[in-house]
């Protein structure tokens, strides 16, 4: 029983930290932090803590690209 409680707590903490990272990057991206927008593009491209979505990935990669960050193009 203790193992089950441990694993539930571990899964919750991983989920919480993943959501925190996503919301943090979204907030920074809307504040025109180009690195965070590029990171969001990466997250959606690779499916890192979010569902893979090429369209959303391209959207977040375009923001820094249009802002002059060639590495995101």
C-alpha positions as CSV (number, residue, x, y, z in Angstrom):
1,X,0.0,0.0,0.0
2,X,2.8,2.4,0.8
3,X,4.4,1.8,-2.6
4,X,1.1,2.7,-4.3
5,X,0.9,5.9,-2.4
6,X,4.5,6.7,-3.2
7,X,4.0,6.2,-6.9
8,X,0.8,8.3,-7.0
9,X,2.7,11.1,-5.2
10,X,5.6,10.7,-7.7
11,X,3.2,10.9,-10.7
12,X,1.4,13.9,-9.2
13,X,4.7,15.7,-8.7
14,X,5.9,15.0,-12.2
15,X,2.6,16.2,-13.6
16,X,2.6,19.3,-11.5
17,X,6.2,20.2,-12.5
18,X,5.4,19.6,-16.2
19,X,2.4,21.8,-16.1
20,X,4.3,24.5,-14.2
21,X,7.0,24.5,-16.9
22,X,4.4,24.8,-19.6
23,X,2.6,27.7,-18.0
24,X,5.9,29.4,-17.1
25,X,7.0,29.2,-20.8
26,X,3.6,30.4,-22.0
27,X,3.7,33.3,-19.7
28,X,7.2,34.3,-20.7
29,X,6.4,33.9,-24.4
30,X,3.5,36.3,-24.1
31,X,5.9,38.7,-22.5
32,X,8.0,38.5,-25.6
33,X,10.7,36.2,-24.3
34,X,11.8,34.7,-27.6
35,X,13.8,31.9,-26.0
36,X,10.6,30.7,-24.2
37,X,8.6,30.8,-27.4
38,X,11.3,28.7,-29.1
39,X,11.2,26.3,-26.2
40,X,7.4,26.0,-26.5
41,X,8.0,25.1,-30.2
42,X,10.4,22.4,-29.1
43,X,8.0,21.1,-26.5
44,X,5.2,20.7,-29.0
45,X,7.5,19.3,-31.7
46,X,8.8,16.6,-29.5
47,X,5.8,16.0,-27.4
48,X,7.6,17.0,-24.2
49,X,4.9,17.2,-21.5
50,X,2.3,18.1,-24.2
51,X,0.7,16.2,-27.0
52,X,2.8,16.4,-30.2
53,X,1.3,19.0,-32.5
54,X,3.3,20.2,-35.6
55,X,1.0,23.2,-36.2
56,X,1.3,24.5,-32.7
57,X,5.0,23.8,-32.8
58,X,5.4,25.8,-36.0
59,X,3.4,28.7,-34.5
60,X,5.7,29.0,-31.5
61,X,8.8,28.6,-33.7
62,X,7.6,31.5,-36.0
63,X,7.4,34.0,-33.1
64,X,11.2,34.2,-32.4
65,X,11.9,33.7,-36.1
66,X,9.9,36.8,-37.0
67,X,11.6,38.6,-34.1
68,X,15.1,38.0,-35.7
69,X,16.2,34.7,-34.0
70,X,17.4,32.8,-37.0
71,X,17.9,29.6,-35.1
72,X,14.1,29.2,-34.7
73,X,13.5,29.5,-38.5
